[in-house]
């Protein structure tokens, strides 16, 4: 830790031109500003701080403890005989203390010539300052990467969202909270993988380029494969391939990867996002929900140290079990309308916007769920028994087979973060569902399933264990854990519209 705040005020004359002059001067003097050897065998700053109690050590230099650190120079003070400078790595910031009588005039001069933002390596002995803070008494300082531009304000951070999202490297450089969020996200992903691997799940890889964008009702991105001379789609889901792996004998499978949906942008929607899709053999949707709530609550506690999260003044507890309520009962409680017996006028009357006259019952009910029910659900809640037409791969609810499927949506703080259901392993039923889906999407097309849907149906004809599956939105889950209100705050390099100055004139 430094003795004074490491405000990143640019060093004197540290414009880009002056920085480049320093770069050329170093090269003229035979100093490589970007050394190939790097700085191996370094110590993490947090590890150093955790290993020592400055009060127990006492003020002064402790030659029995020698360390090598590397990071960005984020603050510098002093000149003449002594220079103090702050070095930050991912784990923390520590002060370095350079004295002319210890390292010589030339070496101290090079340290004085460093600019805020330069990458440096420091080797030296542990030192305790007069204020009782740990520091490194410099024995050697190596420039590892000369910065040619002034950094952002490393003390106050960056508030402009355009800069934060378009130049994430500057956001990470200046905002500690951003670094914490993305480190937390990485920890979350690792915890999910470990949870599944420890329970005999097999992680598999399925095609990103697919002959048909199946498994989700979403507009795909299309591309042309020149060698194959065919149109392909960036995947919208991995569901059908994962279930074909189950047919082949991998009983519990998952894939945690990127998905692509060529649709609109919003604080809760991104065209490129991360999803965990997984399938559990010999389980129906009740078993899938039980597994999902236990997995999410466990990994949240591992990552945060608690299952309780504060977001926007709301307290959310991920602890299992989560509330379960049928969508029918939720709408009946909220609006007094029974979706199974109400006529179209009663249902559309629950929506403020005009409803497309061609919209069917399933679409209307789904809109009611999204606009009337989900926004009011703060605590983790499963909405179960959903419109069957929207879930063509799940089994029907026995009591209402024409209208409802054994499917669920998991909603937390008004956002759907998980969905799944009891998957059908009846090949004939699956083929019929695909035909109905195609008719619903494209009423004028012939009654035949899409070619790659037929590949999946054919796989079921070989016989398969029953299974239930689910998809979990990693970005949305991270949003909640981070207390963020926008997906762009938790996606490292989010999709953005072209900046105004890069759009050519008409």
Steps between C-alpha positions, in 0.01 A plus 500: 500500500623852427546769760279741306223453241632379165324761294605449141597854416706497178868548565647829389478534124358153453323572173520236231778685320711526816439132577622410151808717547577300815446178306750599233749623758487165679564314176787733415653419838472126430201438731223282359166655610325169429747234620450152360596324821203644686516471878467133605453358850317801636304516823139615525450812708207355694713200593773728636251699706333187635834354610615787718377702796676840477441569868671178599790565261562857606613800300789470259649262247477122542763344278392147593192547279572569132230531233446557128185682395371615162213725404395848393647815646199685640660770716839669543635757746832648598822576314866556568620244751178301547204398280181333621286330239196274513477176304170324445432147382166321483512415870590837652727803520826538692747784537855474372771705664810589294808670651790642301759370746358147464462470120716779359428828327444356151246240618316758708495735203330234289236453770445876513453494122222240520146608413171411661368196314839342426529128570788429737666218686651560842733283707593583856473435871191542713476837670264639766436875475466749783125472463515125551436401138674230300721613214784371281844654538612507137814312405417492131221652286440383143281672241286221353276699269511872422155665493469742208167650603392664824282258699150586621457644847616205708382662822144605416436241228292530182129580515424548129327175392604547137866494600449219750331269248695589185844508666458242773874490554479858631201415716690209655807718539315779679207337681571248772135400511512392135802281569317347795189428291685317224716309747180397676348391170801278429470349847128434441564318172775289659273412794219388268735278303640347817150437638394311187826312456486377859155354429602288203395743228699490177588830336463471124550732204236543232516692171485878502427494127183296452303399191184618679459733794298265716412479867383858551238728347742775400626664183846359417810656351572349160827444319621326186749215514695524174662156507167329567307751289211518742333743735568440868375662819673608819337292766211635704508194728685170552197303620449257211867403477527448876202267495650306212803449727263355760364260237861394442551416866626816672229502763565842657648763270557874489652773289594844631567725206401791279165526324382740230155645435454765233255710695476834679723656763375596843631515858399132527571378145819456300539335157802307633472349845616215722270214590533177694283226347488167682293183501440257784400145409212323672359827632188701430461873543454473876838327524657758270366789709626338820844448348510853357404682821753301701775559245437875472467554875819301561715679243366841603606429859842377381555816296357761738526326836122533541179423313366849568549775241411870511388650170337837452388515862346152479621201702507173306568161658604217266478237773317184391221406478348767277131579478299309238172617350319405183471777246124447505483563876739796480281678243184407688643650820628812330218574255207275594499336156522126436711459186355155428139616488521870412413614150734701281345834598559434870861403439589788269330738744785429744752650258533874457637479146298408194520129426566371151174344375700199380653440844396164640417400858856396583647831387244702695553299819876534462463878468287507815770303681773738388317826564268425791658220705881498468562867593336438840714197588801608706588180686606199287179342371417221257200564274390153390268343241550739208334524157588180319528660156800702621675185624493247212755264657329444838231259609143624545340554839272192537200701625520756215698335219383731222585825675777448755845341498713378789722807475618766744658843510714605796458871576719705734451873562271533202732322258473155351839338563417134445257289300450130446266208507433128468631405157307255289679183392204393285622537141150509350384767744815702431447483124139614543611786726752621243238492226262699720779746578571552134134548420473752780799696372432464129137401438542471121790255502455128431454264795856381545752561774821685431780271376720522811193463724449170321859405586409544865172311466684213331741486794206459740376207294803305626365536854608731778484526875246757619665830587432852611707800410555866563675810375648757740591849383845570644490869410170564678602298804822703517298821470306412813805391699682821402201724571519623139208636299642449151643191330780713357633540853571125520596418139867580456474628143129550425344550157471872424361714222767659283627824650365808325837610367550165323171505309562611139283788369208419272 
